[in-house]
């Protein structure tokens, strides 16, 4: 079983390697909006952790240099680190 964490694209419910910044931003806002509503519920702690991960995914995918490095890492998983 693959225990790898989901990709930024999966977390934002985007197709792999989505390149449209407006699409990335609007999906990030949609997911963040949903998670914000969960922070006061029984899963608030998990929601807060996911919010941090979604915000990082958003930053990485909206910065052209970071996105290029991230996409390269996804395409060539053995080449990183």
C-alpha positions as CSV (number, residue, x, y, z in Angstrom):
1,X,0.0,0.0,0.0
2,X,1.3,3.4,-1.0
3,X,1.6,5.5,2.2
4,X,2.9,8.6,0.4
5,X,1.2,11.8,1.4
6,X,-1.1,13.3,-1.2
7,X,0.4,15.7,-3.7
8,X,-0.4,19.4,-3.6
9,X,-2.6,18.8,-6.6
10,X,-4.6,16.1,-4.9
11,X,-5.0,18.2,-1.7
12,X,-6.4,21.0,-3.8
13,X,-8.5,18.6,-5.9
14,X,-6.7,19.7,-9.1
15,X,-5.5,17.8,-12.1
16,X,-1.8,16.9,-11.8
17,X,0.4,19.7,-13.0
18,X,-2.4,22.3,-13.3
19,X,-0.8,25.4,-14.6
20,X,-3.5,28.1,-14.4
21,X,-2.8,30.3,-11.4
22,X,-6.5,31.4,-11.2
23,X,-7.6,27.8,-11.0
24,X,-5.1,27.0,-8.4
25,X,-6.0,30.0,-6.3
26,X,-9.8,29.5,-6.5
27,X,-9.4,25.8,-5.6
28,X,-7.2,26.7,-2.6
29,X,-9.8,29.3,-1.5
30,X,-12.6,26.7,-1.8
31,X,-10.7,24.1,0.3
32,X,-9.6,26.6,2.8
33,X,-13.1,27.9,3.2
34,X,-14.4,24.5,3.9
35,X,-11.6,23.7,6.4
36,X,-12.1,27.0,8.2
37,X,-15.7,26.0,8.9
38,X,-14.4,22.8,10.6
39,X,-12.0,24.4,13.0
40,X,-14.5,24.8,15.8
41,X,-15.9,21.3,15.4
42,X,-14.7,17.9,16.8
43,X,-12.0,17.7,14.1
44,X,-10.7,21.3,14.7
45,X,-7.1,20.2,15.3
46,X,-7.0,18.1,12.1
47,X,-8.6,21.0,10.2
48,X,-5.9,23.4,11.4
49,X,-3.2,21.0,10.4
50,X,-4.8,20.6,6.9
51,X,-5.1,24.4,6.6
52,X,-1.4,24.7,7.1
53,X,-0.7,22.1,4.4
54,X,-3.2,23.6,2.0
55,X,-1.6,27.1,2.5
56,X,1.8,25.6,1.8
57,X,0.5,23.8,-1.3
58,X,-1.0,27.1,-2.5
59,X,2.3,29.0,-2.0
60,X,4.3,26.3,-3.8
61,X,2.0,26.0,-6.7
62,X,1.5,29.8,-7.2
63,X,5.3,30.6,-7.2
64,X,6.6,29.7,-10.7
65,X,10.1,28.6,-9.4
66,X,8.7,26.6,-6.5
67,X,6.1,25.0,-8.8
68,X,8.7,24.0,-11.4
69,X,10.9,22.4,-8.7
70,X,7.8,20.6,-7.2
71,X,6.6,19.4,-10.5
72,X,10.1,18.1,-11.4
73,X,10.2,16.3,-8.0
74,X,6.9,14.6,-8.8
75,X,8.0,13.6,-12.3
76,X,11.4,12.3,-11.1
77,X,10.9,11.1,-7.5
78,X,14.3,9.5,-7.3
79,X,16.1,12.6,-8.3
80,X,15.3,14.6,-5.2
81,X,17.3,14.8,-2.0
